[in-house]
């Protein structure tokens, strides 16, 4: 009856789905889960500034997050979008970006298809994105479309990550990353890759292998049950995890068996 209650467990300002919905996600090995969380262990665990820098590298940051305003400007034959960058916000967020990298991100945005020659940097904190004038009507609509899309241009971070939260446990800092991208988070500078893990079974299997997926199943079921105050013998969960993963593991054993036999065959003959 306790598990039938759908609710969230708050962990460091982040909600995690528990109860029957979470158990269903684990047992069914769902491709898309409601709250994918990556626990990123930091190389420097006691430095808050370092944690904020790594957070800035991972968390998706868009142009609107670091802009004071984005407005349309029409002066005679010149039509452009004027963007004022909030340098103070960049410093507070510990982002490793500047006005040049931001303009480069705008130029490389796949949906915009803006030529670098149409982007002008007005030092120190303004960027002008020019629109080529065809006629008054098309120029107006191009400006409107550009003004609507520009705020969502990603200037830093992993696109599949929604946000990252700095959490503290037993005096050590780590990051709770909401979203997908375990491989990218593990390879990020400042993150201890071997200790980083995800609560997504299929992503763990894809990045780290079937044994990691098995461990994820065990840990997540034990965690979900524990949050409801229910104790369960770990051997039962291990048996369930073995049943869910034995086929892939068995196929790998057969594969390596035949590889071994082939090597022996060629060595003999």
C-alpha positions as CSV (number, residue, x, y, z in Angstrom):
1,X,0.0,0.0,0.0
2,X,2.9,2.3,0.7
3,X,4.4,1.8,-2.7
4,X,1.1,2.6,-4.4
5,X,1.5,6.2,-3.2
6,X,3.0,8.3,-6.0
7,X,5.3,11.0,-4.8
8,X,8.7,12.6,-5.1
9,X,11.6,12.5,-2.7
10,X,13.4,15.8,-2.6
11,X,17.2,15.5,-2.8
12,X,19.2,18.8,-2.8
13,X,16.4,20.7,-4.5
14,X,15.8,17.9,-7.0
15,X,12.7,15.7,-7.2
16,X,13.2,12.0,-7.7
17,X,10.3,9.7,-8.7
18,X,9.6,6.9,-6.2
19,X,7.0,4.3,-5.5
20,X,5.4,2.0,-8.0
21,X,6.2,4.2,-11.0
22,X,9.9,4.0,-10.3
23,X,9.8,0.2,-9.7
24,X,8.0,-0.2,-13.1
25,X,10.7,1.9,-14.8
26,X,13.4,-0.3,-13.3
27,X,11.7,-3.7,-14.0
28,X,10.7,-2.8,-17.5
29,X,14.1,-1.2,-18.3
30,X,12.3,1.9,-19.7
31,X,14.1,3.8,-22.4
32,X,12.7,7.1,-21.1
33,X,12.4,7.6,-17.4
34,X,10.7,10.4,-15.5
35,X,13.7,11.7,-13.5
36,X,17.0,10.6,-14.9
37,X,19.7,11.6,-12.5
38,X,23.5,11.3,-12.9
39,X,25.6,11.4,-9.7
40,X,28.9,13.1,-10.7
41,X,31.7,12.6,-8.2
42,X,34.2,15.5,-8.3
43,X,38.0,15.3,-8.4
44,X,38.2,18.2,-5.9
45,X,35.5,17.4,-3.3
46,X,36.0,20.2,-0.8
47,X,36.2,23.3,-3.0
48,X,32.9,25.0,-3.7
49,X,34.4,27.3,-6.4
50,X,35.8,24.3,-8.3
51,X,32.4,22.6,-8.0
52,X,30.7,25.6,-9.5
53,X,33.1,25.6,-12.4
54,X,32.4,22.0,-13.2
55,X,28.7,22.6,-12.8
56,X,29.0,25.4,-15.4
57,X,30.7,23.0,-17.8
58,X,28.0,20.4,-17.5
59,X,24.7,22.3,-17.1
60,X,23.0,23.5,-20.3
61,X,23.3,27.3,-20.4
62,X,21.4,29.3,-23.1
63,X,21.9,32.8,-24.4
64,X,18.9,34.1,-22.5
65,X,20.6,33.0,-19.2
66,X,23.5,35.4,-19.7
67,X,21.7,38.3,-21.6
68,X,20.4,41.5,-20.1
69,X,18.2,42.0,-23.2
70,X,17.8,40.9,-26.8
71,X,16.1,43.5,-29.0
72,X,15.4,44.3,-32.7
73,X,17.0,47.3,-34.3
74,X,16.0,48.8,-37.6
75,X,18.0,51.8,-38.8
76,X,17.3,52.7,-42.4
77,X,18.7,49.8,-44.5
78,X,20.4,48.2,-41.5
79,X,18.4,45.6,-39.6
80,X,19.9,43.5,-36.8
81,X,19.3,41.9,-33.4
82,X,21.2,43.6,-30.5
83,X,22.3,41.4,-27.6
84,X,23.7,42.8,-24.4
85,X,25.7,40.2,-22.4
86,X,25.5,40.2,-18.7
87,X,29.2,39.9,-17.8
88,X,28.4,39.9,-14.0
89,X,26.0,36.9,-14.4
90,X,28.7,35.0,-16.3
91,X,31.1,35.7,-13.4
92,X,28.6,34.6,-10.8
93,X,27.8,31.4,-12.7
94,X,31.5,30.6,-13.0
95,X,31.1,30.0,-16.8
96,X,34.1,29.6,-19.0
97,X,32.7,31.7,-21.8
98,X,33.4,35.2,-23.2
99,X,31.8,37.4,-25.8
100,X,33.9,35.7,-28.5
101,X,32.8,32.2,-27.6
102,X,29.2,33.3,-27.4
103,X,29.3,34.8,-30.9
104,X,30.9,31.5,-32.1
105,X,28.1,29.5,-30.5
106,X,25.5,31.7,-32.3
107,X,27.3,31.2,-35.6
108,X,27.4,27.4,-35.1
109,X,23.8,27.0,-34.0
110,X,22.4,24.4,-36.5
111,X,18.9,25.8,-36.8
112,X,19.9,29.5,-37.3
113,X,22.3,29.0,-40.3
114,X,23.9,32.4,-39.6
115,X,27.2,33.3,-41.4
116,X,30.0,34.5,-39.2
117,X,30.3,37.6,-41.4
118,X,26.8,38.7,-40.2
119,X,27.8,38.7,-36.5
120,X,29.5,41.8,-35.2
121,X,31.1,42.1,-31.7
122,X,30.8,45.5,-30.1
123,X,33.3,45.3,-27.3
124,X,33.0,44.7,-24.4
125,X,29.4,43.3,-23.9
126,X,27.3,43.7,-27.1
127,X,26.7,41.4,-30.1
128,X,24.9,42.5,-33.3
129,X,23.4,39.8,-35.5
130,X,22.7,41.3,-38.9
131,X,19.8,40.3,-41.2
132,X,20.4,40.8,-44.9
133,X,17.7,43.1,-46.3
134,X,15.6,41.6,-49.1
135,X,12.4,43.6,-48.8
136,X,10.7,45.2,-45.8
137,X,8.2,42.4,-45.3
138,X,10.7,39.5,-45.4
139,X,13.2,41.5,-43.3
140,X,10.6,42.1,-40.6
141,X,9.7,38.4,-40.4
142,X,13.3,37.3,-40.4
143,X,14.0,39.6,-37.4
144,X,10.9,38.3,-35.6
145,X,12.0,34.7,-36.2
146,X,15.6,35.4,-35.1
147,X,14.4,37.3,-32.0
148,X,12.3,34.2,-31.0
149,X,15.0,31.6,-31.6
150,X,18.2,33.3,-30.3
151,X,17.4,33.1,-26.6
152,X,17.4,29.3,-26.8
153,X,20.9,29.0,-28.4
154,X,23.1,26.8,-26.2
155,X,26.4,28.6,-25.4
156,X,27.8,26.1,-22.8
157,X,27.1,22.7,-21.4
158,X,25.7,19.4,-22.5
159,X,22.5,19.8,-24.5
160,X,20.8,16.7,-23.0
161,X,21.3,18.0,-19.4
162,X,18.5,20.2,-18.0
163,X,20.3,21.3,-14.8
164,X,22.9,20.4,-12.3
165,X,22.8,20.9,-8.5
166,X,25.7,20.9,-6.1
167,X,25.0,18.6,-3.2
168,X,27.0,17.8,0.0
169,X,27.2,14.5,1.7
170,X,29.5,13.8,4.7
171,X,31.5,17.0,4.0
172,X,32.1,16.0,0.4
173,X,30.7,17.9,-2.6
174,X,29.2,16.2,-5.7
175,X,26.9,17.1,-8.5
176,X,23.4,15.8,-9.1
177,X,22.8,16.1,-12.9
178,X,19.3,16.0,-14.2
179,X,19.1,14.6,-17.7
180,X,20.9,12.2,-20.0
181,X,24.5,12.1,-21.1
182,X,26.5,9.8,-18.8
183,X,29.4,9.4,-21.2
184,X,29.8,13.2,-21.6
185,X,29.5,13.8,-17.9
186,X,32.1,11.1,-17.1
187,X,34.6,12.5,-19.6
188,X,34.2,16.1,-18.4
189,X,37.2,17.8,-16.9
190,X,36.9,17.9,-13.1
191,X,34.7,14.8,-12.8
192,X,35.9,11.5,-11.4
193,X,34.6,9.3,-14.2
194,X,35.1,5.8,-12.6
195,X,32.9,6.8,-9.6
196,X,30.2,8.6,-11.6
197,X,26.9,6.7,-12.1
198,X,23.4,7.1,-13.5
199,X,20.0,5.8,-12.2
200,X,19.1,5.0,-15.9
201,X,19.5,1.2,-16.4
202,X,19.8,1.3,-20.2
203,X,22.2,4.2,-20.3
204,X,24.4,2.4,-17.8
205,X,24.3,-0.7,-19.9
206,X,25.1,1.3,-23.1
207,X,28.1,3.2,-21.6
208,X,29.5,0.9,-19.0
209,X,28.2,-2.6,-20.0
210,X,25.8,-5.2,-18.7
211,X,27.5,-5.7,-15.3
212,X,27.0,-2.0,-14.6
213,X,23.4,-2.3,-15.6
214,X,23.0,-5.2,-13.2
215,X,24.5,-3.1,-10.3
216,X,22.2,-0.2,-11.2
217,X,19.1,-2.4,-11.0
218,X,20.1,-3.7,-7.6
219,X,21.0,-0.2,-6.2
220,X,17.9,1.5,-7.5
221,X,15.5,-1.1,-6.2
222,X,17.1,-1.2,-2.8
223,X,17.1,2.7,-2.7
224,X,13.4,2.9,-3.7
225,X,12.4,0.3,-1.1
226,X,14.5,2.0,1.5
227,X,12.9,5.4,1.0
228,X,9.6,3.8,1.8
229,X,11.0,2.3,5.0
230,X,10.8,-1.3,3.6
231,X,13.7,-3.7,4.1
232,X,14.3,-6.5,1.6
233,X,17.0,-9.1,1.5
234,X,19.6,-8.0,-1.1
235,X,19.9,-11.6,-2.4
236,X,16.3,-11.4,-3.7
237,X,17.1,-8.3,-5.6
238,X,20.4,-9.8,-6.9
239,X,18.4,-12.8,-8.2
240,X,16.0,-10.5,-10.0
241,X,18.9,-8.5,-11.5
242,X,20.6,-11.7,-12.6
243,X,17.3,-12.8,-14.3
244,X,17.0,-9.5,-16.1
245,X,20.6,-9.5,-17.4
246,X,21.6,-13.2,-17.7
247,X,20.8,-13.4,-21.5
248,X,23.2,-10.7,-22.5
249,X,25.8,-11.9,-20.1
250,X,25.4,-15.5,-21.3
251,X,25.7,-14.3,-25.0
252,X,29.0,-12.5,-24.1
253,X,30.3,-15.7,-22.4
254,X,29.5,-17.7,-25.5
255,X,31.2,-15.1,-27.7
256,X,34.4,-15.1,-25.7
257,X,34.3,-18.9,-25.6
258,X,34.3,-19.1,-29.4
259,X,37.0,-16.4,-29.7
260,X,39.1,-18.4,-27.3
261,X,38.6,-21.6,-29.3
262,X,39.5,-19.8,-32.5
263,X,42.8,-18.5,-31.0
264,X,43.7,-22.0,-29.8
265,X,42.8,-23.4,-33.2
266,X,45.1,-21.0,-35.1
267,X,47.9,-21.5,-32.6
268,X,47.8,-25.3,-33.0
269,X,47.5,-25.4,-36.8
